[in-house]
């Protein structure tokens, strides 16, 4: 296996350029995730104030179907899109439960 | 617990508006993830063609530090950002291993 040290300079330049693009996309993703959490935290506060359950399986099912379709159009593996969404939603529900608990404790 | 059916119309309107924003952000996230995978697949092909290992722990360490700092600036939980990144990288490494295997099989 070659390390980056022993690489052809042209290959190294290609790798560096691709990594710069990945870093740019990652910065955009982190900022979009931050914005998503602002909205889901607002949903969490609204649900807690109105005594609604933190999760909504019917809504999540529709979201998964929509995101799988969007992923397929964008040539992203729909299985990955679904696993990724479930990972994010799991975090959000944990936050919602914590907010509801804070309301009960307040 | 109230269902959405029995909600105050104003609360329901707020919930619907927040959910529309979440759906917009999710569409953006799916498209950015699709773009990220295009770049990481190009990295995978470059690495396989040049017999480089599919993962690069030093690079990943720098990425985690950078993304935690970006998350903190954007008021996103850095722990979540790191878990999220590890989840995405795990998928990418699986793809790189598969691409390297295809090169060996070809």
Backbone of each chain as ProteinMPNN parsed JSONL, in Angstrom:
{"seq_chain_A": "XXXXXXXXXXXXXXXXXXXXXXXXXXXXXXXXXXXXXXXXXXXXXXXXXXXXXXXXXXXXXXXXXXXXXXXXXXXXXXXXXXXXXXXXXXXXXXXXXXXXXXXXXX", "coords_chain_A": {"N_chain_A": [[0.852, -1.21, 0.0], [0.606, 2.199, -0.898], [1.612, 5.189, 0.76], [0.433, 8.616, 1.226], [2.754, 10.05, 0.956], [4.504, 8.807, -0.912], [3.296, 9.234, -3.337], [2.508, 9.819, -6.82], [2.754, 13.152, -7.964], [0.611, 14.232, -9.436], [-1.559, 12.576, -8.878], [-1.715, 13.045, -6.16], [-2.436, 15.756, -6.223], [-4.986, 15.571, -7.351], [-6.285, 14.105, -5.342], [-6.117, 15.935, -3.209], [-7.687, 18.046, -4.209], [-10.217, 16.798, -4.402], [-10.636, 16.279, -1.712], [-10.775, 18.863, -0.693], [-13.192, 19.663, -1.821], [-14.922, 17.855, -0.53], [-14.612, 18.79, 2.097], [-15.761, 21.334, 1.849], [-18.433, 20.65, 1.221], [-19.056, 19.286, 3.576], [-18.981, 21.37, 5.47], [-21.199, 22.83, 4.62], [-23.18, 20.867, 5.08], [-23.065, 20.588, 7.893], [-23.951, 23.118, 8.685], [-26.539, 23.113, 7.595], [-27.615, 21.011, 9.068], [-27.52, 22.179, 11.593], [-29.423, 24.161, 11.25], [-31.664, 22.552, 10.775], [-31.936, 21.384, 13.319], [-32.615, 23.622, 14.805], [-35.223, 24.046, 13.894], [-36.431, 21.585, 14.592], [-36.158, 21.664, 17.327], [-37.852, 23.76, 17.921], [-40.241, 22.554, 17.161], [-40.245, 20.568, 19.115], [-40.552, 22.099, 21.471], [-43.08, 23.209, 20.987], [-44.64, 20.88, 20.867], [-44.279, 19.882, 23.465], [-45.405, 21.93, 24.991], [-48.027, 21.651, 24.267], [-48.707, 19.18, 25.042], [-48.261, 17.009, 23.284], [-47.261, 13.836, 21.814], [-43.704, 13.029, 21.652], [-42.753, 11.654, 19.366], [-43.851, 10.888, 15.985], [-45.042, 8.523, 14.281], [-46.466, 8.209, 11.806], [-45.977, 10.575, 10.348], [-43.175, 10.309, 10.186], [-42.965, 8.054, 8.566], [-43.971, 9.008, 6.127], [-42.006, 10.927, 5.63], [-39.704, 9.32, 5.292], [-40.384, 7.925, 2.94], [-40.532, 10.034, 1.093], [-37.878, 11.047, 1.223], [-36.397, 8.85, 0.374], [-37.245, 8.758, -2.295], [-36.306, 11.25, -3.224], [-33.562, 10.79, -2.869], [-33.099, 8.69, -4.68], [-33.545, 10.011, -7.104], [-31.357, 11.712, -7.033], [-29.255, 10.026, -7.363], [-28.321, 8.871, -4.998], [-27.852, 6.244, -2.718], [-30.887, 4.88, -1.75], [-31.261, 3.279, 0.523], [-29.146, 4.063, 2.151], [-29.927, 6.746, 2.542], [-32.273, 6.375, 4.029], [-31.298, 5.065, 6.351], [-29.624, 7.084, 7.282], [-31.497, 9.133, 7.778], [-33.014, 7.922, 9.828], [-31.083, 7.806, 11.807], [-30.682, 10.554, 12.335], [-33.276, 11.324, 13.162], [-33.568, 9.821, 15.465], [-31.844, 11.143, 17.205], [-33.2, 13.565, 17.362], [-35.623, 12.831, 18.585], [-34.71, 12.044, 21.073], [-33.935, 14.583, 21.982], [-36.482, 15.825, 22.026], [-37.813, 14.322, 23.991], [-36.247, 15.045, 26.176], [-36.817, 17.804, 26.299], [-39.579, 17.713, 26.87], [-39.438, 16.521, 29.352], [-38.104, 18.525, 30.767], [-40.126, 20.447, 30.751], [-42.01, 19.201, 32.374], [-40.555, 19.131, 34.712], [-40.342, 21.786, 35.279]], "CA_chain_A": [[0.0, 0.0, 0.0], [1.369, 3.452, -0.951], [1.117, 6.292, 1.604], [0.346, 9.835, 0.407], [4.12, 10.556, 0.757], [5.152, 8.249, -2.086], [2.382, 9.311, -4.48], [2.629, 10.66, -8.009], [2.228, 14.493, -7.612], [-0.683, 14.485, -10.092], [-2.561, 11.843, -8.091], [-1.846, 13.775, -4.894], [-3.195, 16.986, -6.514], [-6.391, 15.157, -7.526], [-6.805, 13.734, -4.02], [-6.264, 17.18, -2.44], [-8.831, 18.784, -4.763], [-11.444, 16.095, -3.99], [-10.803, 16.474, -0.261], [-11.246, 20.247, -0.484], [-14.63, 19.67, -2.137], [-15.603, 17.154, 0.571], [-14.63, 19.692, 3.267], [-16.76, 22.376, 1.577], [-19.76, 20.04, 1.356], [-19.273, 18.989, 5.0], [-19.316, 22.622, 6.168], [-22.605, 23.107, 4.265], [-24.022, 19.878, 5.767], [-23.119, 20.917, 9.335], [-24.806, 24.304, 8.859], [-27.932, 22.707, 7.34], [-28.045, 20.221, 10.236], [-27.762, 23.134, 12.692], [-30.707, 24.797, 10.946], [-32.688, 21.517, 10.995], [-32.148, 21.23, 14.763], [-33.364, 24.789, 15.292], [-36.649, 23.804, 13.594], [-36.972, 20.449, 15.363], [-36.27, 22.088, 18.724], [-39.094, 24.549, 17.998], [-41.321, 21.551, 17.17], [-40.21, 19.925, 20.432], [-41.141, 23.018, 22.465], [-44.517, 23.303, 20.668], [-45.267, 19.615, 21.267], [-44.256, 19.763, 24.927], [-46.353, 22.915, 25.532], [-49.385, 21.215, 23.941], [-48.828, 17.784, 25.502], [-48.291, 16.057, 22.162], [-46.167, 12.868, 21.948], [-42.487, 13.498, 20.976], [-42.556, 11.086, 18.023], [-45.069, 10.825, 15.157], [-44.653, 7.474, 13.322], [-47.065, 8.403, 10.481], [-45.176, 11.632, 9.706], [-41.835, 9.772, 9.873], [-43.104, 7.124, 7.436], [-44.072, 9.84, 4.914], [-40.689, 11.543, 5.41], [-38.79, 8.306, 4.749], [-40.757, 7.662, 1.537], [-40.146, 11.206, 0.296], [-36.418, 11.167, 1.148], [-35.915, 7.762, -0.496], [-37.51, 9.167, -3.688], [-35.349, 12.321, -3.539], [-32.236, 10.172, -2.956], [-33.025, 7.939, -5.94], [-33.393, 11.012, -8.177], [-30.024, 12.333, -6.942], [-28.27, 8.932, -7.422], [-27.831, 8.493, -3.667], [-28.465, 4.976, -2.305], [-32.047, 5.132, -0.874], [-31.044, 2.594, 1.807], [-28.314, 4.956, 2.961], [-30.752, 7.911, 2.907], [-33.193, 5.974, 5.101], [-30.496, 4.839, 7.566], [-29.165, 8.408, 7.699], [-32.652, 9.836, 8.346], [-33.347, 7.296, 11.113], [-30.054, 8.234, 12.757], [-30.95, 11.952, 12.714], [-34.551, 11.384, 13.894], [-33.324, 9.255, 16.8], [-31.272, 12.249, 18.008], [-34.244, 14.576, 17.555], [-36.592, 12.326, 19.565], [-34.045, 12.169, 22.384], [-34.067, 16.001, 22.372], [-37.888, 16.109, 22.345], [-38.103, 13.704, 25.297], [-35.568, 15.877, 27.179], [-37.572, 19.066, 26.421], [-40.836, 17.396, 27.562], [-39.073, 16.276, 30.75], [-37.825, 19.849, 31.346], [-41.425, 21.111, 30.971], [-42.616, 18.545, 33.538], [-39.759, 19.484, 35.888], [-40.337, 23.239, 35.492]], "C_chain_A": [[0.887, 1.26, 0.0], [0.779, 4.435, 0.065], [1.02, 7.52, 0.707], [1.742, 10.375, 0.096], [4.727, 10.08, -0.553], [4.336, 8.375, -3.365], [2.897, 10.181, -5.623], [2.022, 12.042, -7.687], [0.864, 14.783, -8.243], [-1.823, 13.796, -9.341], [-2.811, 12.582, -6.777], [-2.662, 15.062, -5.094], [-4.68, 16.674, -6.684], [-7.036, 14.84, -6.18], [-7.057, 14.988, -3.181], [-7.484, 17.958, -2.905], [-10.152, 18.134, -4.337], [-11.705, 16.303, -2.499], [-11.259, 17.894, 0.065], [-12.747, 20.351, -0.77], [-15.431, 18.986, -1.027], [-15.692, 18.068, 1.797], [-15.644, 20.818, 3.071], [-18.178, 21.836, 1.773], [-20.06, 19.771, 2.836], [-19.624, 20.247, 5.792], [-20.769, 22.995, 5.882], [-23.539, 22.161, 5.019], [-24.164, 20.219, 7.252], [-24.043, 22.12, 9.553], [-26.278, 23.988, 8.574], [-28.467, 21.874, 8.503], [-28.353, 21.134, 11.423], [-29.122, 23.807, 12.497], [-31.859, 23.802, 11.172], [-32.997, 21.378, 12.483], [-32.864, 22.434, 15.358], [-34.867, 24.557, 15.076], [-37.207, 22.667, 14.448], [-37.055, 20.798, 16.852], [-37.523, 22.935, 18.927], [-40.305, 23.61, 17.997], [-41.4, 20.901, 18.547], [-40.861, 20.799, 21.501], [-42.65, 23.118, 22.267], [-45.257, 22.043, 21.129], [-45.351, 19.505, 22.786], [-45.31, 20.696, 25.54], [-47.793, 22.485, 25.303], [-49.613, 19.729, 24.244], [-49.034, 16.803, 24.356], [-47.124, 15.08, 22.321], [-44.931, 13.32, 21.161], [-42.294, 12.908, 19.581], [-43.9, 10.956, 17.319], [-44.78, 9.83, 14.03], [-45.227, 7.68, 11.918], [-46.287, 9.458, 9.691], [-43.806, 11.08, 9.297], [-41.882, 8.827, 8.669], [-43.174, 7.914, 6.121], [-42.726, 10.477, 4.588], [-39.72, 10.551, 4.769], [-39.104, 8.055, 3.277], [-40.304, 8.801, 0.63], [-38.617, 11.272, 0.13], [-35.809, 10.044, 0.309], [-36.105, 8.137, -1.966], [-36.538, 10.264, -4.117], [-33.943, 11.743, -3.719], [-32.087, 9.457, -4.297], [-32.826, 8.884, -7.126], [-31.977, 11.582, -8.23], [-28.909, 11.289, -7.008], [-27.585, 8.659, -6.094], [-28.571, 7.208, -3.284], [-29.646, 5.241, -1.352], [-31.926, 4.439, 0.489], [-30.2, 3.464, 2.736], [-29.133, 6.147, 3.442], [-31.677, 7.568, 4.074], [-32.445, 5.759, 6.416], [-30.044, 6.174, 8.153], [-30.306, 9.177, 8.383], [-33.011, 9.258, 9.716], [-32.351, 7.696, 12.196], [-30.351, 9.652, 13.258], [-32.22, 12.044, 13.57], [-34.392, 10.853, 15.322], [-32.765, 10.337, 17.745], [-32.352, 13.266, 18.357], [-35.225, 14.112, 18.628], [-35.997, 12.376, 20.971], [-34.149, 13.606, 22.895], [-35.497, 16.325, 22.789], [-38.262, 15.548, 23.718], [-37.484, 14.569, 26.399], [-36.322, 17.188, 27.396], [-38.873, 18.82, 27.197], [-40.561, 17.182, 29.054], [-38.799, 17.607, 31.467], [-39.133, 20.579, 31.658], [-42.086, 20.545, 32.225], [-41.896, 18.965, 34.822], [-39.91, 20.955, 36.267], [-41.423, 23.656, 36.504]], "O_chain_A": [[1.811, 1.368, 0.807], [-0.441, 4.501, 0.211], [1.466, 7.486, -0.44], [1.922, 11.075, -0.9], [5.395, 10.853, -1.241], [4.631, 7.716, -4.362], [3.626, 11.149, -5.41], [0.898, 12.11, -7.191], [0.051, 15.497, -7.657], [-2.908, 14.356, -9.186], [-3.951, 12.729, -6.335], [-3.478, 15.42, -4.245], [-5.534, 17.427, -6.215], [-8.167, 15.241, -5.904], [-8.089, 15.096, -2.518], [-8.238, 18.475, -2.081], [-11.094, 18.829, -3.958], [-12.848, 16.48, -2.078], [-12.04, 18.1, 0.993], [-13.478, 21.037, -0.056], [-16.489, 19.473, -0.629], [-16.728, 18.117, 2.46], [-16.316, 21.216, 4.023], [-19.015, 22.478, 2.408], [-21.178, 20.0, 3.298], [-20.47, 20.201, 6.685], [-21.492, 23.423, 6.781], [-24.569, 22.59, 5.54], [-25.262, 20.146, 7.804], [-24.829, 22.135, 10.501], [-27.166, 24.53, 9.232], [-29.63, 22.008, 8.884], [-29.309, 20.907, 12.164], [-29.874, 23.999, 13.452], [-32.907, 24.175, 11.701], [-34.158, 21.268, 12.875], [-33.635, 22.292, 16.307], [-35.678, 24.836, 15.958], [-38.319, 22.764, 14.967], [-37.922, 20.287, 17.56], [-38.18, 22.847, 19.964], [-41.27, 23.83, 18.728], [-42.49, 20.705, 19.085], [-41.625, 20.309, 22.333], [-43.413, 23.115, 23.234], [-46.345, 22.119, 21.699], [-46.373, 19.084, 23.328], [-46.015, 20.321, 26.476], [-48.689, 22.894, 26.042], [-50.57, 19.116, 23.772], [-49.86, 15.893, 24.434], [-46.1, 15.443, 22.899], [-45.078, 13.934, 20.105], [-41.739, 13.568, 18.703], [-44.951, 10.919, 17.959], [-44.33, 10.223, 12.954], [-44.559, 7.364, 10.934], [-45.978, 9.262, 8.516], [-43.33, 11.349, 8.194], [-40.959, 8.801, 7.856], [-42.534, 7.554, 5.134], [-42.339, 10.562, 3.423], [-39.006, 10.89, 3.826], [-38.191, 7.979, 2.455], [-39.765, 8.575, -0.453], [-38.121, 11.523, -0.968], [-34.818, 10.259, -0.39], [-35.233, 7.869, -2.793], [-36.005, 10.228, -5.226], [-33.213, 12.159, -4.619], [-31.067, 9.602, -4.971], [-32.044, 8.602, -8.034], [-31.456, 11.895, -9.3], [-27.749, 11.608, -6.746], [-26.419, 8.266, -6.055], [-29.778, 7.098, -3.501], [-29.439, 5.769, -0.259], [-32.426, 4.948, 1.492], [-30.484, 3.592, 3.927], [-29.052, 6.524, 4.611], [-31.847, 8.367, 4.995], [-32.893, 6.21, 7.47], [-30.075, 6.371, 9.368], [-30.109, 9.791, 9.431], [-33.282, 10.005, 10.655], [-32.722, 7.898, 13.352], [-30.279, 9.919, 14.457], [-32.244, 12.75, 14.578], [-34.999, 11.368, 16.261], [-33.154, 10.431, 18.909], [-32.421, 13.763, 19.481], [-35.62, 14.9, 19.487], [-36.686, 12.706, 21.937], [-34.412, 13.836, 24.076], [-35.712, 17.017, 23.784], [-38.938, 16.21, 24.506], [-38.111, 14.802, 27.432], [-36.46, 17.644, 28.532], [-39.237, 19.607, 28.071], [-41.342, 17.604, 29.907], [-39.201, 17.799, 32.614], [-39.25, 21.244, 32.687], [-42.647, 21.283, 33.034], [-42.515, 19.135, 35.872], [-39.649, 21.343, 37.406], [-41.564, 24.842, 36.805]]}, "seq_chain_B": "XXXXXXXXXXXXXXXXXXXXXXXXXXXXXXXXXXXXXXXXXXXXXXXXXXXXXXXXXXXXXXXXXXXXXXXXXXXXXXXXXXXXXXXXXXXXXXXXXXXXXXXXXX", "coords_chain_B": {"N_chain_B": [[-52.478, 12.885, 26.188], [-52.599, 14.992, 23.355], [-53.759, 14.5, 20.009], [-52.86, 15.48, 16.604], [-55.301, 16.058, 15.519], [-57.038, 17.145, 17.49], [-56.041, 19.646, 17.979], [-55.548, 23.153, 18.744], [-56.161, 25.453, 16.123], [-54.22, 27.402, 15.57], [-51.872, 26.457, 16.75], [-51.584, 24.135, 15.242], [-51.129, 25.285, 12.735], [-48.654, 26.484, 13.197], [-47.109, 24.198, 13.687], [-47.327, 22.911, 11.193], [-46.015, 24.771, 9.537], [-43.396, 24.713, 10.596], [-42.782, 22.065, 10.022], [-42.807, 22.114, 7.23], [-40.546, 23.671, 6.791], [-38.589, 21.952, 7.848], [-38.823, 19.847, 6.003], [-37.937, 21.144, 3.678], [-35.248, 21.697, 4.39], [-34.37, 19.066, 4.707], [-34.513, 18.095, 2.069], [-32.495, 19.628, 0.918], [-30.337, 18.64, 2.419], [-30.249, 15.927, 1.606], [-29.556, 16.238, -1.084], [-27.04, 17.47, -0.811], [-25.7, 15.411, 0.5], [-25.739, 13.51, -1.53], [-24.033, 14.746, -3.34], [-21.714, 14.773, -1.8], [-21.173, 12.013, -1.718], [-20.6, 11.543, -4.397], [-18.1, 12.784, -4.583], [-16.638, 11.314, -2.647], [-16.742, 8.8, -3.755], [-15.204, 9.193, -6.023], [-12.763, 9.654, -4.749], [-12.461, 7.098, -3.672], [-12.143, 5.537, -5.996], [-9.756, 6.643, -6.982], [-8.003, 6.003, -4.889], [-8.117, 3.192, -4.949], [-7.081, 2.663, -7.489], [-4.495, 3.46, -7.11], [-3.547, 1.875, -5.156], [-3.912, 2.641, -2.45], [-4.702, 2.7, 1.079], [-8.184, 2.227, 2.091], [-9.16, 3.731, 4.291], [-8.198, 6.643, 6.234], [-6.911, 7.418, 9.008], [-5.635, 9.705, 10.154], [-6.404, 11.895, 8.571], [-9.19, 11.704, 9.048], [-9.297, 12.325, 11.746], [-8.533, 15.016, 11.746], [-10.686, 16.027, 10.28], [-12.855, 15.524, 12.031], [-12.201, 17.231, 14.178], [-12.357, 19.727, 12.927], [-15.068, 19.755, 12.094], [-16.394, 19.596, 14.54], [-15.701, 22.079, 15.581], [-16.917, 23.803, 13.697], [-19.571, 23.048, 14.15], [-19.948, 23.891, 16.808], [-19.764, 26.666, 16.479], [-22.09, 27.051, 15.017], [-24.043, 26.535, 16.811], [-24.737, 23.849, 17.035], [-24.834, 20.71, 18.618], [-21.646, 19.568, 19.329], [-21.001, 16.903, 19.913], [-23.085, 15.502, 18.69], [-22.513, 16.227, 16.023], [-20.069, 14.932, 15.659], [-20.789, 12.194, 16.016], [-22.582, 11.952, 13.91], [-20.858, 12.437, 11.722], [-19.113, 10.237, 11.956], [-20.914, 8.191, 11.422], [-21.524, 8.714, 8.706], [-18.949, 8.479, 7.537], [-18.389, 5.8, 8.02], [-20.127, 4.546, 6.228], [-18.96, 5.446, 3.863], [-16.42, 4.26, 3.937], [-17.105, 1.586, 3.748], [-18.021, 1.634, 1.108], [-15.578, 2.271, -0.195], [-14.02, 0.017, 0.35], [-15.487, -1.863, -1.06], [-15.142, -0.897, -3.683], [-12.341, -1.19, -3.972], [-12.218, -3.96, -3.801], [-13.596, -4.639, -6.123], [-11.75, -3.719, -7.994], [-9.662, -5.519, -7.55], [-10.925, -7.848, -8.308], [-11.319, -7.427, -10.975]], "CA_chain_B": [[-51.748, 13.417, 25.021], [-53.477, 15.441, 22.262], [-53.302, 14.189, 18.657], [-52.933, 16.701, 15.792], [-56.72, 16.314, 15.22], [-57.702, 17.946, 18.511], [-55.209, 20.815, 18.29], [-55.805, 24.557, 18.437], [-55.726, 25.679, 14.725], [-52.991, 28.215, 15.514], [-50.763, 25.542, 17.059], [-51.445, 23.259, 14.081], [-50.508, 26.089, 11.67], [-47.226, 26.611, 13.56], [-46.487, 22.883, 13.486], [-47.245, 22.683, 9.74], [-44.98, 25.661, 9.004], [-42.093, 24.18, 11.014], [-42.546, 20.814, 9.279], [-42.458, 22.486, 5.846], [-39.132, 24.091, 6.815], [-37.78, 20.73, 8.037], [-38.81, 19.116, 4.724], [-37.047, 21.874, 2.763], [-33.862, 21.46, 4.824], [-34.038, 17.665, 4.416], [-34.254, 17.956, 0.631], [-31.149, 20.187, 0.711], [-29.365, 17.71, 3.02], [-30.136, 14.732, 0.75], [-28.791, 16.597, -2.284], [-25.638, 17.678, -0.423], [-25.128, 14.073, 0.756], [-25.518, 12.884, -2.846], [-22.83, 15.381, -3.883], [-20.579, 14.28, -0.995], [-20.858, 10.641, -2.143], [-19.923, 11.602, -5.697], [-16.68, 13.088, -4.325], [-15.952, 10.23, -1.929], [-16.579, 7.678, -4.687], [-14.04, 9.537, -6.849], [-11.604, 9.364, -3.891], [-12.353, 5.636, -3.581], [-11.569, 5.024, -7.25], [-8.36, 7.102, -7.034], [-7.244, 5.217, -3.913], [-8.032, 1.798, -5.402], [-6.2, 2.623, -8.664], [-3.129, 3.734, -6.662], [-3.276, 0.944, -4.058], [-3.862, 3.32, -1.149], [-5.71, 2.116, 1.981], [-9.472, 2.926, 1.975], [-9.387, 4.736, 5.346], [-7.04, 7.487, 6.546], [-7.28, 7.869, 10.358], [-5.14, 11.06, 10.452], [-7.331, 12.812, 7.879], [-10.488, 11.67, 9.733], [-9.131, 13.032, 13.031], [-8.573, 16.462, 11.435], [-12.065, 16.349, 9.871], [-13.707, 15.553, 13.224], [-11.89, 18.46, 14.929], [-12.892, 20.873, 12.175], [-16.535, 19.742, 12.1], [-16.828, 19.942, 15.901], [-15.558, 23.538, 15.732], [-17.985, 24.405, 12.883], [-20.84, 22.783, 14.837], [-20.026, 24.764, 17.99], [-20.066, 28.027, 15.973], [-23.469, 27.076, 14.492], [-24.924, 26.094, 17.904], [-25.119, 22.437, 16.906], [-24.094, 19.903, 19.593], [-20.466, 18.958, 18.699], [-21.077, 15.437, 20.062], [-23.944, 15.023, 17.607], [-21.779, 16.401, 14.755], [-19.053, 13.874, 15.563], [-21.487, 10.918, 15.803], [-23.123, 12.036, 12.554], [-19.738, 12.286, 10.793], [-18.655, 8.844, 12.021], [-21.92, 7.391, 10.723], [-21.35, 8.917, 7.257], [-17.645, 7.936, 7.124], [-18.505, 4.341, 8.044], [-20.73, 4.172, 4.943], [-18.0, 5.74, 2.795], [-15.348, 3.263, 3.976], [-17.686, 0.358, 3.175], [-17.994, 1.811, -0.353], [-14.187, 2.217, -0.665], [-13.596, -1.386, 0.406], [-16.159, -2.547, -2.171], [-14.494, -0.466, -4.929], [-11.023, -1.838, -4.001], [-12.471, -5.377, -4.083], [-13.941, -4.71, -7.549], [-10.501, -3.56, -8.757], [-8.925, -6.773, -7.41], [-11.656, -8.884, -9.037], [-11.416, -7.104, -12.411]], "C_chain_B": [[-52.742, 13.797, 23.906], [-52.916, 14.931, 20.942], [-53.381, 15.49, 17.857], [-54.394, 17.066, 15.501], [-57.363, 17.28, 16.208], [-56.981, 19.252, 18.833], [-55.884, 22.136, 17.961], [-55.302, 24.836, 17.004], [-54.438, 26.5, 14.63], [-51.75, 27.371, 15.782], [-50.505, 24.638, 15.857], [-50.769, 24.003, 12.921], [-49.009, 26.261, 11.942], [-46.485, 25.308, 13.292], [-46.294, 22.616, 11.99], [-46.132, 23.522, 9.12], [-43.582, 25.139, 9.351], [-41.763, 22.907, 10.233], [-42.202, 21.083, 7.815], [-40.988, 22.916, 5.778], [-38.22, 22.881, 6.972], [-37.698, 19.952, 6.723], [-37.914, 19.809, 3.695], [-35.578, 21.616, 3.1], [-33.457, 20.023, 4.487], [-33.763, 17.438, 2.935], [-32.855, 18.489, 0.309], [-30.09, 19.218, 1.237], [-29.164, 16.478, 2.133], [-29.318, 15.059, -0.501], [-27.323, 16.864, -1.97], [-24.957, 16.34, -0.128], [-24.836, 13.355, -0.561], [-24.234, 13.439, -3.47], [-21.592, 14.897, -3.129], [-20.175, 12.875, -1.463], [-20.21, 10.612, -3.518], [-18.422, 11.848, -5.487], [-15.972, 11.926, -3.633], [-15.807, 8.99, -2.823], [-15.388, 7.932, -5.62], [-12.753, 9.296, -6.053], [-11.379, 7.852, -3.819], [-11.722, 5.038, -4.827], [-10.088, 5.383, -7.359], [-7.49, 6.265, -6.1], [-7.056, 3.778, -4.398], [-7.038, 1.687, -6.555], [-4.738, 2.8, -8.257], [-2.748, 2.907, -5.424], [-3.056, 1.635, -2.723], [-4.936, 2.706, -0.243], [-7.018, 2.907, 1.939], [-9.71, 3.964, 3.069], [-8.084, 5.455, 5.658], [-7.312, 8.122, 7.909], [-6.807, 9.294, 10.687], [-6.048, 12.118, 9.833], [-8.674, 12.859, 8.635], [-10.436, 12.425, 11.062], [-9.215, 14.548, 12.799], [-9.99, 16.884, 11.049], [-12.985, 16.465, 11.083], [-13.467, 16.852, 14.0], [-12.497, 19.68, 14.249], [-14.414, 20.921, 12.269], [-17.095, 20.041, 13.493], [-16.764, 21.455, 16.107], [-16.651, 24.262, 14.937], [-19.339, 24.236, 13.568], [-21.0, 23.74, 16.018], [-20.381, 26.196, 17.578], [-21.531, 28.159, 15.559], [-24.495, 26.652, 15.546], [-25.523, 24.706, 17.685], [-24.249, 21.664, 17.899], [-22.887, 19.232, 18.922], [-20.437, 17.438, 18.821], [-21.94, 14.836, 18.952], [-23.199, 15.106, 16.276], [-20.765, 15.281, 14.576], [-19.696, 12.512, 15.306], [-22.018, 10.842, 14.373], [-22.017, 11.789, 11.514], [-19.249, 10.84, 10.775], [-19.617, 7.908, 11.299], [-21.717, 7.493, 9.205], [-20.047, 8.276, 6.777], [-17.678, 6.407, 7.077], [-19.09, 3.831, 6.718], [-19.726, 4.336, 3.809], [-16.919, 4.67, 2.754], [-15.859, 1.929, 3.426], [-17.674, 0.431, 1.651], [-16.573, 1.665, -0.89], [-13.681, 0.771, -0.697], [-14.199, -2.142, -0.766], [-15.503, -2.178, -3.5], [-13.127, -1.15, -5.07], [-11.171, -3.314, -4.351], [-12.8, -5.569, -5.567], [-12.688, -4.614, -8.413], [-9.697, -4.878, -8.731], [-9.582, -7.878, -8.253], [-11.577, -8.677, -10.557], [-10.293, -7.779, -13.22]], "O_chain_B": [[-53.621, 13.006, 23.562], [-51.698, 14.929, 20.766], [-53.9, 16.49, 18.352], [-54.705, 18.233, 15.264], [-58.147, 18.142, 15.81], [-57.274, 19.891, 19.843], [-56.682, 22.23, 17.028], [-54.16, 24.507, 16.684], [-53.652, 26.308, 13.703], [-50.716, 27.539, 15.137], [-49.355, 24.399, 15.49], [-49.942, 23.433, 12.21], [-48.196, 26.191, 11.021], [-45.382, 25.306, 12.745], [-45.234, 22.154, 11.567], [-45.388, 23.034, 8.27], [-42.691, 25.125, 8.501], [-40.62, 22.693, 9.831], [-41.397, 20.363, 7.224], [-40.276, 22.574, 4.834], [-37.19, 22.791, 6.303], [-36.631, 19.453, 6.364], [-37.215, 19.145, 2.93], [-34.766, 21.35, 2.214], [-32.337, 19.783, 4.036], [-32.869, 16.668, 2.585], [-32.119, 17.886, -0.472], [-29.069, 18.996, 0.587], [-28.032, 16.037, 1.933], [-28.487, 14.259, -0.93], [-26.449, 16.525, -2.768], [-23.787, 16.148, -0.459], [-23.817, 12.678, -0.695], [-23.447, 12.695, -4.056], [-20.55, 14.642, -3.733], [-18.987, 12.577, -1.591], [-19.365, 9.759, -3.788], [-17.584, 11.21, -6.124], [-14.842, 11.586, -3.985], [-14.859, 8.221, -2.668], [-14.655, 7.006, -5.965], [-11.768, 8.799, -6.598], [-10.243, 7.384, -3.896], [-10.876, 4.148, -4.741], [-9.266, 4.562, -7.768], [-6.383, 5.865, -6.461], [-5.969, 3.213, -4.273], [-6.246, 0.746, -6.609], [-3.839, 2.347, -8.965], [-1.765, 3.198, -4.743], [-2.154, 1.283, -1.962], [-5.966, 2.242, -0.733], [-6.988, 4.126, 1.77], [-10.38, 4.968, 2.828], [-7.0, 4.943, 5.382], [-7.867, 9.218, 7.986], [-7.49, 10.016, 11.413], [-6.413, 13.101, 10.478], [-9.229, 13.939, 8.836], [-11.402, 13.079, 11.455], [-9.876, 15.267, 13.548], [-10.449, 17.96, 11.435], [-13.799, 17.385, 11.163], [-14.42, 17.501, 14.432], [-13.073, 20.551, 14.901], [-14.993, 21.984, 12.495], [-18.147, 20.668, 13.617], [-17.651, 22.044, 16.725], [-17.245, 25.221, 15.431], [-20.158, 25.155, 13.573], [-22.065, 24.33, 16.204], [-21.187, 26.858, 18.231], [-22.142, 29.215, 15.719], [-25.665, 26.435, 15.231], [-26.651, 24.425, 18.089], [-23.053, 21.935, 18.01], [-23.075, 18.405, 18.03], [-19.913, 16.754, 17.941], [-21.594, 13.817, 18.354], [-23.243, 14.165, 15.484], [-20.613, 14.742, 13.48], [-19.208, 11.751, 14.471], [-21.917, 9.808, 13.713], [-22.207, 11.039, 10.557], [-18.999, 10.28, 9.707], [-19.196, 6.953, 10.646], [-21.737, 6.481, 8.504], [-20.025, 7.609, 5.743], [-17.069, 5.794, 6.2], [-18.628, 2.836, 6.159], [-19.639, 3.497, 2.913], [-16.534, 4.215, 1.676], [-15.134, 1.225, 2.723], [-17.367, -0.55, 0.975], [-16.364, 1.017, -1.915], [-13.007, 0.356, -1.639], [-13.529, -2.96, -1.397], [-15.322, -3.043, -4.357], [-12.785, -1.634, -6.148], [-10.364, -3.865, -5.099], [-12.348, -6.528, -6.193], [-12.555, -5.311, -9.42], [-9.133, -5.295, -9.743], [-8.9, -8.724, -8.831], [-11.744, -9.621, -11.329], [-10.225, -7.614, -14.438]]}, "name": "protein", "num_of_chains": 2, "seq": "XXXXXXXXXXXXXXXXXXXXXXXXXXXXXXXXXXXXXXXXXXXXXXXXXXXXXXXXXXXXXXXXXXXXXXXXXXXXXXXXXXXXXXXXXXXXXXXXXXXXXXXXXXXXXXXXXXXXXXXXXXXXXXXXXXXXXXXXXXXXXXXXXXXXXXXXXXXXXXXXXXXXXXXXXXXXXXXXXXXXXXXXXXXXXXXXXXXXXXXXXXXXXXXXXXXX"}
